[in-house]
């Protein structure tokens, strides 16, 4: 069975950094597309970053230049490195995978505040 588990969230000050991890079982990340979404209270779910099986990457305009998505095939894990964090980055960050976006993790909370 496919399972995605996010980790690495927490409380950070503006300008700080966090690295989120999405570890998978039951699916091989190098064979498919992996996505990071985020959802804040009162806001629509937002696509943050994408990495494909051929290493195409996409970033939302709001995070371009600050966030980097990457994959470690040996660990079957995808990462989201988040730098220069802003209060508006505060959200639950969710890992998603599959050609039809059919697999989801439970999310990890990121809070950016002084």
Steps between C-alpha positions, in 0.01 A plus 500: 500500500620850422590718796652849500633645825603865532737631766716802577240764576512728800522858622757727338568874503461711185810465285573153634513163325341158525537177303189288458520129417249270330588133545313242293415131515308302240600738221834581338543875492753493216232349272231762557418863567517636855340827610497722807179687580422732787175607661448787744178577691253683279710445189474263206751218476801623304742300286848594623749282310518200264770254400448240225663168415723680249589772753286777358427744783232763549457764770216732585580866439468567872792269586726518193857577603438403862388134488672200336347156439733200472496119513725238660428179310699280742274614785184523286450846647417842357607818678387860500774739613338826610720808547424866576171401655221756533193506725283440194673162456319379813287199404461125517732356235379185325685249285322359193602242239381309195399587146145576617606657833336202670732463801521744792685530826345638819696824500748682719443842658733788416461818705708810421471757779700729726 
